[in-house]
Amino acid sequence: MSVNASFDIILRGGRVICPASGIDGIRDVAIRNGKIAAVQPDILPASAKAVIDVTGKLVLPGLIDTHAHVYQYVSGRFGMNPDMVGVHSGVTAVVDQGGPSCMTLPGFRHFIAEPAKSRVYAFLSAYLVGGLEGHYYPQLYSPDGVDIDATVKAARANPDIVRGIKAHAEIGGFARWGIRVIEMAAEIGRRAELPVYVHFGQLWGLPASGANGEDADTILTRVIPLLKEGDVLAHPFTRHPGGFINREGEVHPVIRAALDRGLKVDVGHGSHFSYRLAKKAVAAGIVPTTLGADIHGYNTHVPAPAGTPDQHEDDENHPFAGQAKFSLVQAMSSMMALGLSLEQVVPMVTSNPAKLLGRESAIGALKVGMDADVSVLTRRLGRFVLRDNEDNRVIADSLLQPAFCMRAGVRYDADASILPEAVAA
């Protein structure tokens, strides 16, 4: 069927996959005034000012990275440029996990979210310190560093940006303060009516006095009852103690019950990710809801801002340390290398995160009238080596790579310096 209309751009001949619309097939995508104007076969090329041939490529709703760290400069070496991990990596929306706090959110809005070409959202830190380089200083993350009333107020006052709350449930914190911080974060989430995104897997070293009677394998069973439907369990495939896989190498039995009552799972790939443990979890039926890349300045090779330490006493053994380059699209390839299908993975970076953010009407779909946020990927067939930060290696029979994206109809090539190159097996 032809369309007799004037469009600005037609993306012609690609395989369009839009889970929210139930579309999977060869379609043309027409864009007018920065909006999706039509998605259908055989739109007349003459009806557009420009036609981009995407034959043989995947055309997806703009990818959404549910685990980013983009409070650049304010969070020292930790924070990335939002457009480096966003539009220049083929990703149209990024969700900063715990960078801004109730104290630093105005700066995040003015200096990060508003100037960025990518869409930028945030899960507000439950801690006053937010995502500063305080990750090196666990004493800043005690219950004394949480202000429930102020954090709820900040979240309610900034609903366009703040779409959730970030907290950590791990043995280093539990050995110092017990479960109190998570109780406070859960209360913030309930009062703000927002999902709480909970980091699992050891983050901080144990205090000098040891584990203080804490057992990393009990953390999930104690934290999950505090959480509500829609809250998020992060880092299911972590290589650090306290994740979904216990010391016996089995998936915690509480996970299935948690999923059955509506809790969600975000991969939070990054330097935590382990193919060894991911294989066990996937084999046990754990299919993540969303897929965040978790790229930051400790696990990606970018220049450190002037004045930040070249090294830290914990650098060598720091759990954030990374050696394998990756991106959100590379993380999609990781999921497929674990045996999940492309059709299972695409919702993790499109429709599912849009629901998590409560933004289904604005992002995560290719529907007429919505902003033209579109990600175009190349799928290469062959044999490719993927590796994690334990140096486990898997052989993938296909590799996804970003070609370009459209953000509200404006094209951005996938030219970020952090993007990994294909490694043939």
C-alpha positions, 0 to 999 in steps of 0.5 A: 500500500502506498501513502500519498503524503510528504515525509521528511525521512523514510527508513526503507526496507528494514526488519521492523520489530516493535513488541508494543505494536506487535510488528515483526516484518519488513516495513518502511518507517516514515518520519515527519516533523520529528514524529513517526508518521507511518509504519507499513510496507512499500511507502512511496520513496517519492513521498519523502525528502530523504530515503535511508536504505536500511535493507538487511538491518534491524529497525527497532524502537529507540533503545532504552538503557535502564542502567547508566551512569551519566552524572559526568564530572560530578561523579568523578571518574564514574560518570560518563557523557550521556550522549556517548553511552546514548545516541552515539552508541545507538541508544536513544534513552538512558536511565542514570542509576543513583547518580543524583540525590535529593541534594544534587538533582537540580544540577543533574537536571540543568547540566546533564538531562536538559543539554543532552541529545539523548533522553535522560531519566534517573533513579534517584539515589536513596543516599544523600551522597548519590553516585559520587566517588563515594562508592570508594567510601562505604561510610558515606552509605550508612543509614545516617546518610539517608533522608527519607522525607527529602528524597520523597520530596525531590522525587515528587517534585521532578516526575519528568526525570525521576522514575525510580529509587536506587539502593544497594543490598550487599554484604559490605553494607549489611556487615556495617549497618544491617538491613536498615538502609534497604528498609528506608529505601523501600519506604521512599519507594512506597511513599513516592510511588516509584519502583526501587532498583536494588543492587545485589552482589558484593560492592564494598569490602568487609569491615575490619571486624569481618562479616559481623555474622552476616551471610551473603546468601541470606541477603536476598531472602531478607530483602525481597519481602520488603519490596513491592510489585514493580520493584527491580532486582538488579545484577542477577548474573553478578560474579560477586557474592550475594547474587541470584546464584548461591555458594552451592551454584544454585538459583535461590528458591526465593527468586521464582516466588519474587517474580511470581508476585510482580518483581522485575529483573534488570541485567545490569551488565557491566563488570559484574556480569558472568557468563558462567553464572548467567548460564545457570540462571537462564537454564533455571528459567530466569529471563530478565525483564530489562537489560541495562548496560551499566557502563561507567568510568571504572569499567570503560576506557575513557580519560579521567577528569583532570584532578581525579586520582590516577589510582586508588588503593582499592583499584586492583581488586575493586569490584567495578574494575573492568577489562572487556569493552561492551555496550548496550547492543553488545549486552543484547548479543550477550543475552542471545549467546546465552540462548535467548532469541532476538525476539526475547531480547528486543522487549528488554530494551524497548517496551519493557523499560518503557513500562518500568519508567511509566512512559509507554505513551512516549518511548519504547514503540514505533507508533504513529504520533510518537517521537521518532526515536528509532535504533537501527542495528546490524546483525552479523552472522558468523562466529564471534568471541564474547568475554566477561570480566572473569575472562569467561568466553562464549562463541556467538553465532551472530553479533549485533552492532549499532549503525545509527539512531534517530532521536526525535527524527534527528540522525546520530551515527554510532561512532562512540569511542567506547563501542567494542569491535567484533572479535572473530572466533 
